[in-house]
């Protein structure tokens, strides 16, 4: 059985048992980041939310985009996105984002069932803004629109020295999940056309 199909069945079997919020939580955040720099951006945003809501009233779950190639981690990340009030994506602008990030969106987006929430995008950009920045922003905005989520984009200055491991995340799909996704959607998967996000 293909990995993506197995993941979808696993999620369908327990969707009804997922509680919409943890007890006593005012804000539930689920986030995906790309490397340590983008993780720091995400943590700064989360810290501000904790200051406003109180640190004991914010529940958060964070996932490295590179780890989403592991089916177990992907399932946890999808479950977190399904119940989140805020879904936070912290990435560098790129022509193509990490393939496993698209897989993650692919699994949770149709299952949110119009749950109220927001998609916050922290996007690392260079000056002046280029095509890659616009494409990343357009994609995440289209995801928010499709999921009926408020869209909150914020630009961050990309470090002058761009870490080699970050570049690898952008360019290389990884793991069984990415391979399964390519089996389903072809060798060069384009999330815009899969979800008709270009409309």
N, C-alpha and C positions, 0 to 999 in steps of 0.2 A: 504494500500500500504506500502511496506517495506520502512523504512527510507532511506536506501542507494539509492534505486531506485528513491525516491522522490528528493533526493539531486541531483542525476545525471540529472533528467529532468529539475530541476530548473536551473542548470548550462548550459545545452544544449540550453534552451530557450533564454539565454542572452549572450552566448559566443560571438556572432557576434558583440555585442555592447561594449565589453570590449576593451578599448584603450590599445595598447601595452605599452605605457609609458605615465606618466603624463607630461604635458607641461613644458619644460625647465629642466627636470630632466636628469642628466647624468647617474645616477645609481639608480636602483629600487631594494630594498632588501626585501625579505619576510622571516621571521624566526619563527621557533618553538623551544621553550626551555622547560626544564623539571621542574625546580624549580628556586629559587632565585640565587643559585650559578651558574647554567648553563645560567641563564639570564644575569648575570654579564659578563660571558665570551662572550656572544653574543654582549652585548652592547660595550665591549672593542673593538671587531672586527669592529662593526659599527662605532665607534668613529674614528678609524684609517681610515676607508673609507671616512668619512666626512672630515678629515684633508686633505686627498689627493684630493678629488673631490670638496670640499667646502660644508659646511653644508647645504646651500640652494639648492644644486644640488643633494642631496640624499633624496630619498623618502623611508621610511621603515615602515613595518607593522610587529608586533610581536604577537605571540599567545602562550599561555601556553598549553602544550600537554594535560593537564587534562581538559582544557576547550573545547577541540575539540569534546567532547561528546555532546555538544550543537549543534544541526543542523544548527542554524543561524551562530554561530561562525565558524563552519566547512566550510560553504559556503563562508564566508569572507576569511578564510585562504586559501581555494582552489583558489579563484579568485586572491588573492595576489600572490600565487605561479605561476599561469598561466602567469602573466605579469612581473614576477621578472627577473632581470638580474642575481641576486644571490639569491639562496635559501639556507638558513642557518639553519642547524639542530644542536642544542646544547643539548646533552644528556649524560647520564652515560652509559658506556659500560654494556651490559646485554645480557643474553641468549635470552630473549624476551623483546623487547621494549614495551612501552605502546600501547595497541591495537588500540587506536584512532589515534595514529601517523601512523600506517599502513593504516588505513582507509583513512586518509588525502592523503597519497602518492597514494593510490589506485585510488582516484578520479582525482587528477591533472595529474598524470604521462601520461596517454594516451591522454590527451587533450593539451599538450604543443605544438604539431604540429611542432616539430624540431626547436623551438625557441632557438636561441643562448643564452647560459648562463652557469652558474656554480653552482655546489652544494658544499657548504662548510660545512664540518662536524667537529664540535668541540666535541671531545669525552673524557669524564672523565674516566681515567684509574687508575689502581693501579699498583704498581711495584712489581714484574716483570709482564709484559703483560701476560694475561691469555686467555683462550678460549673465554670468554665473550667479551673481547676487540676485538678479531679477528672476531667474528661473527657479531658484530655491524659494524665494519669497512667494512667487506665483503658485508653486506646487503646494506649499503649506497653507496658503490662503484658500486654495481650492479644496484641500482636505477639510479645513474648518467649515467652509460653506456646505460641503457635502454632508458633514456631520452635524450641521446646524449649531456650530460652536462659535462663540465670540472669538474673533481673531485679534491677538495682541502681539504684533511684531516689534522686536527691538534689535537694533543693529549693535554689534560689538566690533571693536577694531581687532582685526586679525593680527596676531603677533608678527613682528618683522621677520623672525626666524620661525618658519612654519615647520613643526616637527615632522620627521620622516614617517613616523608611524601614523600620523594623521593623514598624510598623503596616501598611504597604503589603504586606509579605511575608505577613502573616497573612490579609489580606482578599482579595488579588488573585491569582488563578491566572495563570501567565505561560507563554508560549511554545507551540511546536507540540506538545510532549509533553502539556501540560495539555489542549490542545484535542483531541488524539487520545484522551486518557483520557476526556474528557467525551463524545466520540462513542461510545466503547465502553460507558460506564456511565451515561450520562445527564447532564443539566445540573447536578444537584447530587449529586456523587459522595459517597457515605458509605462510608468504608473499613470501618466496623464491620460493615455488612451485606454488603459484597462478600466479606469473609473470614469472615463469621459470627463476628466477634470479640465480638459482644454476648452470646454463649452462655457 
